[in-house]
């Protein structure tokens, strides 16, 4: 899928000058165009930025003097302006809260004149298949408000392109083009979605963040912070094979999914076990394909039950363990992204890095993989494999990479090394970046010894590193030997 504010589609946008009869005229006045200046970090040289760029998107005014839009419209922003539909004046805006996970954000404007005479758009409920909807936004190709109409054609889980989170979406047949992102999707006076992405192939296939996800976001941020959408913290597999079900003693009337692993940090640890069969979640039967019926005749991913809850809520699981039925309660303590070994793309935060003796270390992220190209496919295969298939373990919470070597006399013999996954430093197992920093800085021996995952050894004289490290940073115009999040280490 493609983010509609950034990627050009082959479909054309049909603007309707007069809104359909079921579109409230007041919505026009509540729609805004968003102008964003942004600057992203350079993960190839993580101590610097890539340079200023611009994008535009859409949004709408909701209760509380706030503007609701898509997170990818304002990600990595340095300056934002907004303009109401039909008006010329632009207002400076600030991001109040952003939730990249569900691709939503709230903007605030200093001064109330932007909101003068505007009726905020109310948030509705989950749309139904075949509902007629109206999409408002500012697609590229013009500067005036554009309105398209369509029908909700499908409701199910999809990957959100911006965050790679697997969340519920509504598919619509109204065109959603670059610049439309963040615009309201309205049914009978109520906002039922936020336009945010479109299909890579096919005509007039768009997607909106549906009302339940929007309402979850707005409820979550009432205390001024975004906690996130919870997950169970397990890996699992479908049980569509009759032989698989037979091995685990399931009857003909039972269905569920097989628990394979419980991730470190999961509240399910010590409660669930590998090879448990999850038969139900909060009373909803889990089918062998991993779906539940969320509404009469409509099915989606069983994790939706947990995703509707909030951090620290509980969920009740029906389990089959060694032919015994039992109920278990799990507290949902961590958001979805916590369970990744290699994070999806990060926004609004500086990269983590550490430099010693000219060796540049950083954790593996999708941002780092994208330094080889927009879709990361040209990155080294062993790093891609960690991203696609790696799972966190008790002794491996991050993949720490020797990204490159800043050539100097101190590190002669290692100048061509890059993209090496580090396993040990000075005899210490490396699970996260802070382990690496501590292993270097607490070491008192003559040599630093770094060992990669294949057993390749890098040996540096500690005295030479201590004496010459600052000179390397000065030579390559690097202001600090580490990112701010590692300063305390």
C-alpha positions as CSV (number, residue, x, y, z in Angstrom):
1,X,0.0,0.0,0.0
2,X,1.0,3.6,-0.4
3,X,0.7,6.7,1.8
4,X,-1.6,8.9,-0.1
5,X,0.1,12.2,0.8
6,X,3.5,11.1,-0.7
7,X,3.1,8.6,-3.5
8,X,1.5,9.3,-6.9
9,X,-1.3,7.0,-7.9
10,X,-2.2,6.0,-11.4
11,X,-5.9,6.7,-10.6
12,X,-7.3,10.2,-11.3
13,X,-9.3,12.2,-8.8
14,X,-12.8,13.2,-9.7
15,X,-13.8,16.3,-7.7
16,X,-17.4,17.0,-7.1
17,X,-18.1,20.7,-7.0
18,X,-21.4,20.2,-5.2
19,X,-21.3,17.8,-2.2
20,X,-23.7,14.8,-2.2
21,X,-26.9,15.3,-0.4
22,X,-25.8,13.2,2.6
23,X,-22.7,15.4,3.1
24,X,-23.2,18.2,5.6
25,X,-22.2,21.6,4.2
26,X,-20.6,22.5,7.5
27,X,-17.9,19.9,7.1
28,X,-16.4,22.0,4.3
29,X,-15.7,24.8,6.7
30,X,-14.0,22.4,9.2
31,X,-11.5,20.9,6.7
32,X,-8.0,22.3,6.6
33,X,-5.0,22.1,4.3
34,X,-1.8,21.3,6.1
35,X,1.7,22.6,5.0
36,X,4.6,20.7,6.6
37,X,8.3,21.5,6.5
38,X,10.2,18.4,7.7
39,X,13.8,17.2,8.2
40,X,14.7,13.6,8.6
41,X,17.7,12.0,10.2
42,X,20.5,10.4,8.2
43,X,20.8,6.9,9.4
44,X,24.0,6.3,7.3
45,X,25.6,9.2,9.3
46,X,23.3,9.3,12.3
47,X,24.8,12.5,13.8
48,X,23.4,14.6,11.0
49,X,20.2,15.4,9.1
50,X,19.2,14.8,5.5
51,X,18.0,18.4,4.8
52,X,14.7,20.3,4.7
53,X,11.8,19.1,2.6
54,X,8.1,19.9,2.2
55,X,4.8,18.0,2.0
56,X,1.1,18.8,2.3
57,X,-1.9,17.0,3.6
58,X,-5.4,17.5,4.9
59,X,-7.1,17.5,8.3
60,X,-10.3,18.6,10.1
61,X,-11.3,20.5,13.1
62,X,-12.7,18.5,16.0
63,X,-13.9,19.3,19.5
64,X,-11.5,21.2,21.9
65,X,-10.0,23.5,19.3
66,X,-8.0,20.7,17.8
67,X,-7.1,19.5,14.3
68,X,-7.2,15.8,13.5
69,X,-4.9,14.5,10.8
70,X,-2.6,11.7,9.7
71,X,0.7,11.2,11.5
72,X,2.6,10.8,8.3
73,X,1.5,14.3,7.2
74,X,3.4,15.8,10.1
75,X,6.1,13.3,10.8
76,X,9.6,14.7,11.4
77,X,8.2,18.2,11.2
78,X,10.1,21.4,11.8
79,X,7.4,23.9,10.9
80,X,3.6,23.5,10.2
81,X,1.0,25.9,8.8
82,X,-2.7,25.2,8.3
83,X,-5.4,26.9,6.2
84,X,-9.1,26.5,6.2
85,X,-10.9,25.5,3.0
86,X,-12.0,28.5,1.1
87,X,-9.8,30.9,3.0
88,X,-6.4,32.4,2.2
89,X,-4.8,33.0,5.6
90,X,-2.4,30.4,7.0
91,X,-1.9,29.8,10.7
92,X,1.1,28.4,12.4
93,X,0.3,25.1,14.1
94,X,2.1,22.7,16.5
95,X,1.9,19.0,16.9
96,X,0.3,18.3,20.3
97,X,0.3,14.5,20.2
98,X,1.3,12.1,17.4
99,X,0.6,8.4,17.3
100,X,2.6,6.9,14.4
101,X,1.4,3.4,15.3
102,X,-2.2,4.2,14.2
103,X,-1.1,7.0,11.8
104,X,-3.0,9.8,13.7
105,X,-2.0,13.2,15.1
106,X,-3.5,16.2,16.8
107,X,-2.5,19.7,16.0
108,X,-3.0,22.9,18.0
109,X,-3.1,26.5,16.6
110,X,-2.2,29.4,18.8
111,X,-5.0,31.9,18.6
112,X,-8.7,31.0,18.1
113,X,-9.5,32.9,14.9
114,X,-8.9,29.8,12.8
115,X,-11.9,28.1,14.6
116,X,-14.2,31.2,14.5
117,X,-17.7,30.2,13.3
118,X,-16.7,26.6,12.6
119,X,-18.8,23.7,13.9
120,X,-16.4,20.8,14.9
121,X,-16.8,17.5,13.2
122,X,-18.2,14.8,15.5
123,X,-16.7,11.4,15.6
124,X,-19.1,8.5,14.7
125,X,-19.0,4.8,14.9
126,X,-17.6,2.0,12.8
127,X,-19.1,2.2,9.3
128,X,-20.8,-0.8,7.7
129,X,-20.1,-2.4,4.4
130,X,-22.1,-0.7,1.6
131,X,-22.3,2.6,3.6
132,X,-22.1,5.7,1.4
133,X,-19.3,8.0,2.5
134,X,-17.8,11.3,1.4
135,X,-14.0,12.1,1.4
136,X,-12.8,15.7,1.9
137,X,-9.2,16.7,1.2
138,X,-6.7,18.7,-0.8
139,X,-5.1,16.3,-3.3
140,X,-2.2,17.4,-5.3
141,X,-3.0,19.1,-8.6
142,X,-5.0,22.0,-7.1
143,X,-5.3,24.2,-4.1
144,X,-9.1,24.1,-3.5
145,X,-11.0,21.6,-1.4
146,X,-11.9,18.4,-3.3
147,X,-14.8,16.1,-2.4
148,X,-15.2,12.6,-3.6
149,X,-17.9,10.1,-2.8
150,X,-17.8,6.3,-2.4
151,X,-18.9,3.2,-0.7
152,X,-17.4,1.2,2.1
153,X,-16.5,-2.1,0.4
154,X,-14.5,-4.1,3.1
155,X,-13.7,-3.9,6.8
156,X,-10.7,-6.0,7.9
157,X,-7.2,-5.8,9.3
158,X,-4.4,-4.4,7.0
159,X,-0.9,-3.3,7.5
160,X,-0.7,0.5,8.0
161,X,2.0,1.6,5.5
162,X,3.3,4.4,7.8
163,X,4.0,2.2,10.9
164,X,3.6,-1.4,9.5
165,X,1.2,-2.0,12.4
166,X,-1.5,-4.6,11.6
167,X,-4.8,-2.8,12.5
168,X,-8.4,-2.7,11.4
169,X,-9.1,-0.6,8.3
170,X,-12.1,0.3,6.1
171,X,-11.6,-0.1,2.3
172,X,-13.6,2.4,0.2
173,X,-13.9,3.0,-3.5
174,X,-13.5,6.7,-3.3
175,X,-10.2,8.0,-4.7
176,X,-7.6,9.0,-2.2
177,X,-4.6,10.7,-3.8
178,X,-1.4,12.4,-2.5
179,X,-2.4,15.3,-0.4
180,X,-5.7,13.8,0.7
181,X,-4.1,12.1,3.7
182,X,-5.6,13.2,7.0
183,X,-8.8,14.3,5.4
184,X,-12.2,13.4,7.0
185,X,-14.3,10.6,5.7
186,X,-17.9,11.4,6.6
187,X,-21.2,9.5,6.8
188,X,-24.4,11.4,7.7
189,X,-22.8,14.3,9.6
190,X,-20.3,12.1,11.5
191,X,-16.6,11.4,10.9
192,X,-16.3,7.7,10.4
193,X,-12.7,7.6,9.2
194,X,-9.5,9.5,8.3
195,X,-8.2,9.0,4.7
196,X,-4.6,7.7,4.9
197,X,-3.5,5.3,2.2
198,X,-4.4,3.6,-1.1
199,X,-3.7,0.3,-2.8
200,X,-0.6,-0.1,-4.9
201,X,-2.6,-1.7,-7.7
202,X,-6.2,-1.4,-8.8
203,X,-8.3,1.7,-9.4
204,X,-10.2,3.7,-6.8
205,X,-9.1,1.6,-3.8
206,X,-8.6,3.7,-0.8
207,X,-8.3,3.1,2.9
208,X,-9.4,5.0,6.0
209,X,-8.4,4.8,9.6
210,X,-11.9,3.8,11.0
211,X,-13.8,5.4,13.9
212,X,-12.9,2.8,16.6
213,X,-9.2,3.4,16.1
214,X,-9.8,7.2,16.1
215,X,-11.9,7.0,19.3
216,X,-9.3,4.8,20.9
217,X,-6.6,7.3,20.1
218,X,-8.6,10.3,21.4
219,X,-9.5,8.4,24.6
220,X,-5.8,7.3,25.1
221,X,-4.5,10.9,24.9
222,X,-6.9,12.4,27.4
223,X,-4.2,12.5,30.0
224,X,-1.8,14.3,27.6
225,X,0.2,11.2,26.6
226,X,-0.1,8.5,24.0
227,X,0.4,5.0,25.6
228,X,-0.3,2.9,22.5
229,X,-2.3,0.0,21.3
230,X,-1.7,-3.1,23.3
231,X,-0.7,-6.5,22.1
232,X,-0.4,-10.0,23.8
233,X,3.3,-10.3,23.3
234,X,3.2,-13.8,21.7
235,X,3.9,-15.5,18.4
236,X,1.3,-17.9,17.1
237,X,0.2,-19.9,14.1
238,X,-3.0,-21.0,12.4
239,X,-4.4,-24.5,13.1
240,X,-6.1,-25.2,9.7
241,X,-4.3,-28.5,9.4
242,X,-6.4,-31.4,10.8
243,X,-3.2,-33.2,11.7
244,X,-2.0,-30.3,13.7
245,X,-5.3,-30.1,15.6
246,X,-5.3,-33.9,16.1
247,X,-1.8,-33.8,17.6
248,X,-2.9,-31.3,20.3
249,X,-6.1,-33.2,21.2
250,X,-8.6,-30.8,19.8
251,X,-12.2,-32.0,19.2
252,X,-14.1,-31.5,16.0
253,X,-16.0,-28.6,17.6
254,X,-12.9,-26.8,18.9
255,X,-11.0,-24.2,17.0
256,X,-8.1,-21.8,17.9
257,X,-4.5,-20.8,17.3
258,X,-1.3,-22.4,18.6
259,X,1.0,-20.3,20.9
260,X,4.6,-20.8,19.8
261,X,6.5,-18.3,21.9
262,X,6.0,-15.8,24.7
263,X,8.2,-12.7,24.2
264,X,10.4,-11.3,26.9
265,X,8.6,-8.6,28.8
266,X,5.2,-10.0,28.0
267,X,2.7,-10.1,30.8
268,X,1.7,-13.5,29.4
269,X,5.1,-14.9,30.6
270,X,4.5,-17.4,33.4
271,X,0.9,-17.6,32.5
272,X,0.8,-18.8,28.9
273,X,3.1,-21.6,27.7
274,X,4.4,-22.6,24.3
275,X,2.0,-25.2,22.7
276,X,-1.1,-23.8,24.5
277,X,-4.1,-23.6,22.2
278,X,-5.9,-20.2,22.4
279,X,-9.6,-21.1,21.9
280,X,-11.2,-17.8,22.8
281,X,-10.4,-14.2,23.8
282,X,-12.8,-12.3,26.0
283,X,-15.5,-14.8,25.1
284,X,-15.1,-14.5,21.4
285,X,-14.3,-17.9,19.7
286,X,-11.0,-17.9,17.8
287,X,-11.3,-19.8,14.5
288,X,-8.5,-22.0,13.1
289,X,-7.5,-19.2,10.7
290,X,-6.9,-16.8,13.6
291,X,-10.1,-14.7,13.1
292,X,-13.0,-13.7,15.3
293,X,-16.5,-12.5,14.4
294,X,-16.5,-8.8,15.4
295,X,-19.9,-8.1,14.0
296,X,-22.6,-10.4,12.5
297,X,-21.2,-12.0,9.4
298,X,-17.9,-10.0,9.5
299,X,-14.6,-11.4,10.7
300,X,-11.1,-10.0,11.4
301,X,-7.9,-10.8,13.2
302,X,-8.4,-12.1,16.8
303,X,-5.9,-9.5,18.1
304,X,-8.6,-6.9,17.5
305,X,-10.1,-7.8,20.9
306,X,-6.9,-6.7,22.6
307,X,-6.4,-3.8,20.3
308,X,-9.7,-2.2,21.4
309,X,-8.4,-2.1,25.0
310,X,-5.9,0.1,26.7
311,X,-2.5,-0.4,28.3
312,X,-3.0,-2.0,31.7
313,X,-6.4,-3.4,30.8
314,X,-6.9,-7.2,31.1
315,X,-8.0,-9.8,28.6
316,X,-9.5,-13.2,29.4
317,X,-8.2,-16.2,27.3
318,X,-9.8,-19.6,27.0
319,X,-6.9,-22.1,26.7
320,X,-6.5,-25.8,25.9
321,X,-3.4,-27.2,27.6
322,X,-2.5,-30.9,27.4
323,X,-6.2,-31.7,26.9
324,X,-7.3,-29.5,29.8
325,X,-9.5,-26.5,29.5
326,X,-8.7,-23.4,31.5
327,X,-9.3,-19.7,31.7
328,X,-6.4,-17.2,32.1
329,X,-6.4,-13.4,32.6
330,X,-3.5,-11.4,31.2
331,X,-2.7,-7.7,31.8
332,X,-1.9,-5.8,28.6
333,X,1.2,-3.9,29.6
334,X,3.1,-3.1,26.4
335,X,2.2,-1.6,23.0
336,X,2.4,-3.5,19.7
337,X,5.8,-2.1,18.7
338,X,7.5,-3.4,21.8
339,X,7.5,-7.0,20.5
340,X,9.7,-6.3,17.6
341,X,13.4,-7.3,17.4
342,X,14.1,-4.8,14.6
343,X,11.9,-1.7,14.9
344,X,9.8,-0.6,12.0
345,X,10.4,2.9,10.7
346,X,10.9,5.5,13.4
347,X,9.8,9.2,13.3
348,X,10.4,12.3,15.3
349,X,13.3,10.7,17.3
350,X,17.1,10.9,16.7
351,X,18.9,7.8,15.8
352,X,20.9,5.9,18.5
353,X,24.6,5.6,17.7
354,X,28.0,5.2,19.5
355,X,31.5,5.7,18.1
356,X,34.7,4.2,19.5
357,X,38.0,4.4,17.7
358,X,36.2,5.4,14.5
359,X,33.9,2.3,14.6
360,X,30.3,3.5,14.3
361,X,27.7,1.3,16.0
362,X,23.9,1.6,15.9
363,X,20.9,-0.6,16.4
364,X,19.3,-2.2,13.3
365,X,16.1,-0.4,12.3
366,X,14.0,-0.1,9.1
367,X,15.4,3.4,8.8
368,X,18.9,2.0,8.6
369,X,17.8,-0.6,5.9
370,X,16.3,2.2,3.9
371,X,19.6,3.9,3.5
372,X,20.0,1.5,0.6
373,X,16.8,2.7,-1.0
374,X,13.2,3.6,-0.4
375,X,12.0,0.1,-0.1
376,X,15.1,-1.4,1.6
377,X,15.3,-4.4,-0.8
378,X,18.9,-3.6,-1.7
379,X,20.1,-3.8,1.9
380,X,22.3,-6.7,2.9
381,X,20.3,-9.9,3.0
382,X,21.3,-11.0,6.5
383,X,20.1,-7.7,7.9
384,X,16.8,-7.9,5.9
385,X,16.3,-11.4,7.4
386,X,16.6,-10.0,10.9
387,X,14.0,-7.4,10.1
388,X,11.5,-9.7,8.5
389,X,11.9,-12.8,10.7
390,X,13.8,-11.9,13.8
391,X,12.0,-12.2,17.2
392,X,13.2,-10.9,20.5
393,X,14.7,-13.3,23.0
394,X,15.9,-13.1,26.6
395,X,19.5,-12.4,25.5
396,X,18.7,-10.5,22.3
397,X,16.5,-7.5,22.5
398,X,18.1,-5.5,19.6
399,X,20.4,-6.2,16.7
400,X,23.5,-4.0,17.2
401,X,25.4,-3.3,14.0
402,X,28.9,-2.1,13.2
403,X,27.6,0.3,10.5
404,X,30.9,1.6,9.2
405,X,34.5,2.5,10.1
406,X,35.7,6.1,10.0
407,X,39.2,5.4,8.6
408,X,42.1,6.3,10.8
409,X,45.5,5.0,11.8
410,X,43.9,3.6,15.0
411,X,41.7,1.2,13.0
412,X,44.0,0.2,10.2
413,X,43.1,-3.3,8.9
414,X,39.3,-2.7,9.5
415,X,38.5,0.2,7.2
416,X,36.3,-1.9,4.9
417,X,34.2,-3.4,7.6
418,X,30.5,-2.5,7.6
419,X,27.1,-3.9,8.4
420,X,28.5,-6.5,10.9
421,X,26.1,-7.8,13.6
422,X,27.9,-7.6,16.9
423,X,27.6,-10.5,19.4
424,X,30.3,-9.8,22.1
425,X,32.4,-6.8,23.3
426,X,35.2,-7.6,25.7
427,X,33.6,-10.9,26.6
428,X,30.2,-9.4,27.3
429,X,27.1,-10.6,25.4
430,X,25.4,-7.7,23.5
431,X,21.6,-7.6,23.8
432,X,21.0,-3.9,23.4
433,X,23.1,-0.8,22.7
434,X,23.6,0.1,26.3
435,X,25.3,-3.3,26.8
436,X,27.9,-2.3,24.1
437,X,28.6,1.1,25.7
438,X,29.0,-0.4,29.2
439,X,31.2,-3.2,27.8
440,X,33.6,-0.6,26.3
441,X,33.6,2.0,29.1
442,X,33.9,-0.4,32.0
443,X,36.7,-2.4,30.4
444,X,40.1,-2.1,32.0
445,X,42.2,-4.4,29.9
446,X,44.8,-3.4,27.3
447,X,42.7,-4.3,24.2
448,X,39.1,-3.9,23.2
449,X,37.9,-7.1,21.5
450,X,34.8,-7.0,19.4
451,X,33.3,-10.2,18.0
452,X,30.6,-10.4,15.3
453,X,28.0,-13.1,14.8
454,X,30.3,-15.1,12.6
455,X,33.2,-15.0,15.1
456,X,35.2,-12.4,13.3
457,X,37.4,-10.4,15.8
458,X,38.2,-6.7,15.8
459,X,41.0,-5.8,18.3
460,X,41.8,-2.2,19.2
461,X,44.5,-0.9,21.6
462,X,42.5,0.8,24.4
463,X,45.2,3.4,25.0
464,X,45.3,4.4,21.3
465,X,41.5,4.7,21.3
466,X,41.4,6.8,24.4
467,X,44.1,9.2,23.0
468,X,42.9,9.4,19.4
469,X,39.2,9.1,19.6
470,X,38.4,12.8,19.7
471,X,40.8,13.4,16.8
472,X,38.7,11.1,14.6
473,X,35.5,12.8,15.6
474,X,37.1,16.2,14.7
475,X,38.4,14.9,11.4
476,X,35.0,13.7,10.3
477,X,33.1,16.7,11.8
478,X,31.2,14.6,14.3
479,X,30.0,16.7,17.3
480,X,29.6,13.8,19.8
481,X,30.7,10.2,20.1
482,X,27.2,9.1,21.0
483,X,23.5,10.0,20.7
484,X,21.9,11.8,23.6
485,X,19.9,8.8,24.7
486,X,23.3,7.1,25.5
487,X,24.8,10.0,27.4
488,X,24.0,8.5,30.8
489,X,25.8,5.3,29.9
